[in-house]
Amino acid sequence: MQIRVLLFAGLRERAGANDIELELPSGASVGDAMTQLADITHGVRVVMAVNQEYADPTVTLNAGDELALIPPVSGGSIGQAHTRVTDQPLSLDALVERVRDPRAGAVVTFLGVTREVDELDYEAYVEMAERKIAKIVAAAVTRHGLCAAAAEHRIGTVPLSEPSVAIAVSAPHRGEAFLGAREIIDAIKAQAPIWKKEEGEWVPGTTPEPPPLPSD
């Protein structure tokens, strides 16, 4: 059977391609695929995702599946949560409009901007990043009793002082609003498959759960 393997950031550069087709026997697992991909993943703590969901090595693959190899990460709508990954400049004012709510007594915003260098370059597994960020934002809305929350992340080239990530949160009280905004940005940086290149080098980041397949 044949599956498609998606590659990102340093792995993409190592392989010289955005994706590759991998031939596997029927009933093969993610671990079997990783064995064949050892030359590409050597020395990198890789997390796997099958059809945009994180997966461990025991997961069985089917013909036509999409396997993404996710190196450590740098860095839609669900109910009262709005998220987007885009190559366009971000507008905090637009996000604030999305979280306006008559129940809200507090609105907290956050911008993460390029600093100290002329520009940063961001790459993402866009479809999975949007789904992951949407879950993060929706979970924060529920956990902290937020009125609404919105988060957007920019990809491509982000010049000095321009935002790469923008978050807006509204809540009845400021305590919940601050907690919700902090939880969202911390989780996005730790879990969303987004990578950052600074001055030609990929910035080391965090390996998202589940535990990675050990490298050789």
C-alpha positions in Angstrom: 0.0 0.0 0.0 1.1 3.6 -0.5 0.9 6.5 2.0 1.8 10.1 1.7 4.5 11.5 4.1 4.5 15.2 4.9 7.7 16.9 5.9 8.2 20.3 7.6 11.0 22.7 8.5 14.4 21.0 8.8 13.1 17.6 7.8 11.7 19.1 4.6 15.1 20.7 3.8 16.9 17.4 4.7 14.7 15.4 2.3 14.6 18.1 -0.4 10.9 17.7 -0.8 7.6 18.8 0.9 6.3 15.3 0.8 7.2 11.8 -0.3 5.3 8.6 -1.3 6.1 5.6 0.9 5.3 2.0 -0.1 4.4 -0.3 2.9 3.0 -3.8 3.3 -0.7 -4.1 4.2 -1.2 -3.8 8.0 2.0 -1.8 8.5 2.2 0.6 11.5 3.5 4.1 12.0 6.6 2.5 13.6 7.2 0.5 10.4 7.0 3.7 8.3 9.4 5.4 10.7 11.9 2.6 10.3 12.0 3.3 6.5 12.3 7.1 7.2 15.2 6.7 9.6 17.6 8.5 7.3 15.4 11.6 7.3 14.6 11.6 11.0 18.1 10.7 12.3 19.0 12.8 15.3 15.6 14.7 15.4 12.9 14.1 18.1 10.0 13.5 15.8 6.3 13.3 16.6 3.9 11.6 14.2 0.4 12.6 13.1 -1.9 10.4 10.9 -4.6 12.3 9.1 -4.0 15.4 11.2 -4.2 13.6 14.6 -1.1 12.9 16.8 -0.3 9.1 16.7 2.1 6.7 18.4 4.2 4.1 16.6 1.6 1.3 17.2 -1.1 2.9 15.1 -2.0 0.9 12.0 -1.8 2.7 8.6 -4.2 2.3 5.7 -3.7 2.9 2.0 -4.0 6.6 1.2 -3.3 7.8 4.8 -1.4 11.0 5.3 1.5 10.7 7.8 3.1 13.9 9.0 6.5 14.0 10.6 6.5 16.8 13.1 9.8 18.2 14.5 9.8 20.2 17.7 7.5 23.2 17.1 8.6 26.8 17.5 6.5 28.6 18.5 -11.9 28.0 11.5 -14.6 28.6 14.2 -15.8 26.5 17.1 -18.7 28.0 19.1 -17.3 31.2 20.7 -13.8 30.5 19.5 -12.2 31.8 16.3 -8.9 30.6 14.9 -7.0 31.1 11.7 -3.5 30.4 10.2 -2.8 32.9 7.4 -0.1 34.3 5.3 -1.7 37.8 5.6 -0.8 40.5 8.2 -2.8 40.1 11.4 -5.2 42.7 12.8 -5.7 42.9 16.5 -8.7 45.3 16.1 -10.5 42.6 14.0 -9.9 40.0 16.7 -11.2 42.3 19.4 -14.4 42.8 17.4 -14.8 39.0 17.2 -14.8 38.7 21.0 -17.0 41.6 21.9 -19.8 40.4 24.2 -22.4 42.1 26.3 -21.5 39.8 29.2 -17.8 40.8 29.1 -16.3 43.1 31.6 -12.8 42.5 30.5 -11.0 42.1 27.1 -7.3 40.9 27.2 -5.2 40.9 24.0 -1.7 39.6 23.2 0.6 40.2 20.2 3.8 38.2 19.6 6.0 40.3 17.4 9.3 40.0 15.6 12.1 41.5 17.5 15.8 42.2 17.1 16.0 40.8 13.5 14.8 42.2 10.2 12.4 39.3 9.7 11.3 35.8 10.8 10.0 33.1 8.5 7.2 30.8 9.7 6.1 27.5 8.3 3.1 25.4 9.4 1.2 22.2 8.8 -1.7 24.5 8.2 -4.7 22.1 8.3 -3.5 20.5 11.5 -2.3 23.7 13.1 -5.8 25.3 12.6 -7.5 22.2 14.1 -5.1 22.2 17.0 -5.4 25.9 17.8 -9.2 25.7 17.5 -9.1 22.9 20.2 -6.8 24.9 22.4 -9.0 28.0 22.2 -12.2 26.1 22.7 -10.8 24.4 25.7 -9.7 27.7 27.3 -13.2 29.1 26.7 -14.7 26.2 28.6 -12.1 26.0 31.3 -12.1 29.7 32.3 -15.7 30.6 31.5 -14.7 33.0 28.8 -17.3 34.8 26.8 -15.3 34.4 23.6 -11.7 33.9 22.4 -9.9 34.3 19.1 -6.4 33.4 18.0 -4.6 33.8 14.7 -1.0 32.9 13.6 0.8 34.2 10.6 3.0 32.2 8.3 5.6 33.2 5.7 7.8 36.2 6.3 7.0 38.5 9.2 9.0 41.7 9.3 10.5 43.4 12.3 7.9 44.7 14.8 5.0 43.0 13.0 2.9 40.4 14.8 3.2 36.7 14.1 0.5 35.7 16.6 -2.5 37.6 17.9 -4.9 36.6 20.7 -8.0 38.3 22.1 -10.1 37.0 25.0 -13.2 38.4 26.6 -14.6 37.3 30.0 -16.9 38.7 32.8 -13.8 39.5 34.9 -10.2 40.3 34.3 -8.8 37.3 36.2 -10.4 34.8 33.9 -9.5 36.9 30.8 -5.8 37.0 31.7 -5.7 33.3 32.6 -7.4 32.3 29.4 -5.1 34.4 27.2 -2.0 33.1 28.9 -3.2 29.5 28.5 -3.9 29.9 24.8 -0.5 31.4 23.9 1.4 29.0 26.0 -0.4 26.0 24.5 -0.1 27.3 20.9 3.7 27.7 21.3 4.0 24.2 22.8 1.5 22.2 20.7 0.7 23.8 17.3 2.8 22.4 14.4 4.4 25.8 13.5 8.1 26.4 12.9 10.2 29.5 13.0 13.4 30.3 11.0 15.6 33.1 12.2 18.5 34.3 10.1 18.5 31.1 8.1 18.3 28.7 11.0 15.3 26.8 12.4 14.7 27.9 16.0 14.8 25.0 18.5 11.4 24.4 20.0 9.3 22.0 22.0 8.4 18.4 21.1 4.6 18.1 21.4 2.9 15.1 22.9 2.6 12.1 22.4 6.2 10.9 23.3 8.4 10.8 20.2 9.8 7.8 18.6 13.4 7.5 19.9 16.0 8.6 17.4 19.0 6.4 16.5 
